[in-house]
Amino acid sequence: MTNTDKILVLGGCRSGKSSHALNLAEGMGGRRIFVATCVPRDDEMKDRVDRHRRERDATWDTLEVPVDLAGTITAHSPSTDVILVDCLTLWLSNLLMRTDDVDCIRRRIDDLAEAVRSAPRNVILVSNEVGAGIVPENRLARHYRDLAGWTNQAVAAACDRVVWTVAGIPVTIKPAFQATAP
């Protein structure tokens, strides 16, 4: 790993993506910033946030950033060793609560991808893969699924490495595995 690795960690619910991303970031040493996108709106989500906080030791700085990920990465990446963003699908939910304007959201996605690409230090991002299930029966859910897919594609294109977690097992999908001839 270099000091400019850009890594996207994808997976379904409870796939181990957040734990894997945390382990990657801790292996990078130095000053670490955890960027939390969750806005806890009920007791169960508050418990989840508290549990995630306890997984990080005192060497982590935590920023709660529900919407301005691009600005946060741009502002903080020069002065830290690694930024870990968890997670992009909650960030997308926060954006959708502010606007339903697809063009506006797509610009925010593009801005995020550019901030990741341009960051002078390590950036790790966590996102849910929501497009592997059934087609949702309502417009909002289909809209969200489509936006999540576009977000994951844009960020994956900006990253050097993409890891898909399945049943707690990280599988690197970018760069693609290259088999050697026998």
C-alpha positions as CSV (number, residue, x, y, z in Angstrom):
1,M,0.0,0.0,0.0
2,T,1.1,3.5,-0.7
3,N,0.0,6.7,1.1
4,T,-2.4,7.4,-1.8
5,D,-4.5,4.2,-1.9
6,K,-8.1,4.7,-2.8
7,I,-10.2,1.7,-1.8
8,L,-14.0,1.0,-2.0
9,V,-15.3,-1.7,0.2
10,L,-18.7,-3.0,-1.0
11,G,-21.0,-5.7,0.4
12,G,-24.5,-6.5,1.5
13,C,-25.8,-6.1,5.0
14,R,-23.7,-7.7,7.7
15,S,-21.2,-8.9,5.1
16,G,-18.2,-7.6,7.1
17,K,-17.4,-4.6,4.9
18,S,-17.1,-2.1,7.8
19,S,-14.8,-4.4,9.8
20,H,-12.7,-5.0,6.8
21,A,-12.4,-1.3,6.0
22,L,-11.5,-0.5,9.6
23,N,-8.8,-3.2,9.6
24,L,-7.4,-1.8,6.3
25,A,-7.3,1.7,7.8
26,E,-5.6,0.6,11.0
27,G,-3.0,-1.1,9.0
28,M,-2.1,2.2,7.3
29,G,-1.1,3.7,10.7
30,G,-0.6,7.4,11.3
31,R,-3.4,9.9,11.8
32,R,-6.8,8.5,11.0
33,I,-10.2,10.2,10.5
34,F,-13.5,8.3,10.5
35,V,-16.2,10.1,8.6
36,A,-19.6,9.0,9.8
37,T,-22.5,9.7,7.5
38,C,-25.3,8.2,9.6
39,V,-27.9,10.4,11.2
40,P,-29.4,8.2,13.9
41,R,-33.1,8.8,13.9
42,D,-34.2,6.0,16.3
43,D,-32.9,4.1,19.3
44,E,-31.9,1.1,17.3
45,M,-29.7,3.2,15.0
46,K,-28.3,5.1,18.0
47,D,-27.2,1.7,19.4
48,R,-25.6,0.8,16.1
49,V,-23.7,4.0,16.0
50,D,-22.5,3.5,19.6
51,R,-21.4,0.0,18.8
52,H,-19.3,1.2,15.8
53,R,-17.8,4.0,18.0
54,R,-16.6,1.4,20.5
55,E,-14.9,-0.6,17.6
56,R,-12.5,2.4,17.1
57,D,-9.8,3.3,19.7
58,A,-8.8,6.7,20.8
59,T,-6.3,7.2,18.0
60,W,-9.3,7.9,15.6
61,D,-10.7,11.4,15.0
62,T,-14.4,11.2,14.1
63,L,-16.3,13.6,12.0
64,E,-20.1,13.4,11.5
65,V,-20.7,14.4,8.0
66,P,-24.2,13.6,6.7
67,V,-23.9,15.4,3.3
68,D,-20.6,17.2,2.4
69,L,-18.3,14.2,1.8
70,A,-16.5,15.8,-1.1
71,G,-15.7,18.9,0.9
72,T,-14.6,16.9,3.9
73,I,-12.3,14.7,1.9
74,T,-10.8,17.7,0.1
75,A,-10.3,19.7,3.4
76,H,-8.9,16.9,5.6
77,S,-7.0,14.5,3.4
78,P,-3.8,16.7,3.1
79,S,-3.4,16.6,6.9
80,T,-4.1,13.0,7.7
81,D,-2.8,9.6,6.7
82,V,-6.2,7.9,6.0
83,I,-9.8,8.9,5.8
84,L,-12.4,6.2,6.3
85,V,-16.0,7.0,5.1
86,D,-18.8,4.8,6.4
87,C,-21.1,4.7,4.5
88,L,-22.0,6.0,1.0
89,T,-25.5,4.5,1.0
90,L,-26.4,6.4,4.2
91,W,-24.9,9.5,2.6
92,L,-27.2,9.0,-0.4
93,S,-30.2,8.6,1.9
94,N,-29.3,11.9,3.5
95,L,-29.1,13.6,0.1
96,L,-32.4,12.2,-0.9
97,M,-34.0,13.6,2.2
98,R,-32.8,17.0,1.0
99,T,-33.7,16.8,-2.7
100,D,-35.2,14.5,-5.3
101,D,-33.3,16.3,-8.1
102,V,-31.4,13.6,-9.9
103,D,-29.1,16.1,-11.6
104,C,-28.2,17.7,-8.3
105,I,-27.5,14.3,-6.7
106,R,-25.5,13.1,-9.7
107,R,-23.3,16.3,-9.4
108,R,-22.7,15.4,-5.7
109,I,-21.7,11.9,-6.8
110,D,-19.3,13.3,-9.4
111,D,-17.9,15.7,-6.9
112,L,-17.3,12.9,-4.4
113,A,-15.6,10.8,-7.1
114,E,-13.3,13.7,-8.0
115,A,-12.5,14.4,-4.3
116,V,-11.5,10.8,-3.9
117,R,-9.4,10.7,-7.1
118,S,-7.6,14.0,-6.1
119,A,-7.0,13.2,-2.4
120,P,-3.3,13.3,-1.7
121,R,-3.6,10.6,1.0
122,N,-5.4,7.3,1.6
123,V,-9.2,7.2,1.4
124,I,-11.3,4.1,2.2
125,L,-15.0,4.2,1.5
126,V,-17.7,1.7,2.5
127,S,-20.9,1.2,0.6
128,N,-23.8,-1.3,0.4
129,E,-24.4,-3.2,-2.8
130,V,-28.1,-2.9,-3.1
131,G,-28.5,-3.8,-6.8
132,A,-28.2,-7.6,-6.3
133,G,-31.7,-8.1,-5.0
134,I,-35.1,-8.0,-6.4
135,V,-36.5,-5.0,-8.3
136,P,-38.3,-2.8,-5.7
137,E,-42.0,-2.4,-6.2
138,N,-42.1,1.3,-5.5
139,R,-40.7,4.3,-7.3
140,L,-38.6,5.7,-4.4
141,A,-36.9,2.4,-3.7
142,R,-36.1,1.9,-7.4
143,H,-34.8,5.5,-7.5
144,Y,-32.6,4.9,-4.5
145,R,-31.3,1.6,-5.9
146,D,-30.4,3.3,-9.2
147,L,-28.6,6.2,-7.4
148,A,-26.7,3.7,-5.2
149,G,-25.6,1.9,-8.3
150,W,-24.4,5.1,-9.9
151,T,-22.6,6.1,-6.7
152,N,-20.8,2.8,-6.5
153,Q,-19.8,2.9,-10.1
154,A,-18.5,6.4,-9.9
155,V,-16.5,5.8,-6.8
156,A,-15.2,2.4,-7.9
157,A,-13.9,4.2,-11.1
158,A,-12.1,6.7,-8.9
159,C,-10.5,4.0,-6.7
160,D,-7.4,1.9,-7.2
161,R,-8.9,-1.1,-5.5
162,V,-12.5,-2.4,-5.0
163,V,-13.1,-5.1,-2.4
164,W,-16.4,-7.0,-2.3
165,T,-17.2,-8.6,1.1
166,V,-19.2,-11.8,1.2
167,A,-19.9,-13.7,4.5
168,G,-17.0,-11.9,6.1
169,I,-14.6,-12.7,3.3
170,P,-13.0,-9.9,1.4
171,V,-12.7,-10.5,-2.3
172,T,-10.7,-8.0,-4.4
173,I,-12.5,-7.3,-7.7
174,K,-10.4,-4.4,-8.8
175,P,-7.7,-4.7,-9.9
176,A,-9.1,-7.8,-11.5
177,F,-7.5,-11.1,-10.7
178,Q,-5.1,-12.1,-13.5
179,A,-4.6,-15.8,-13.8
180,T,-1.2,-16.9,-15.2
181,A,-0.9,-19.5,-17.9
182,P,0.3,-22.9,-16.7
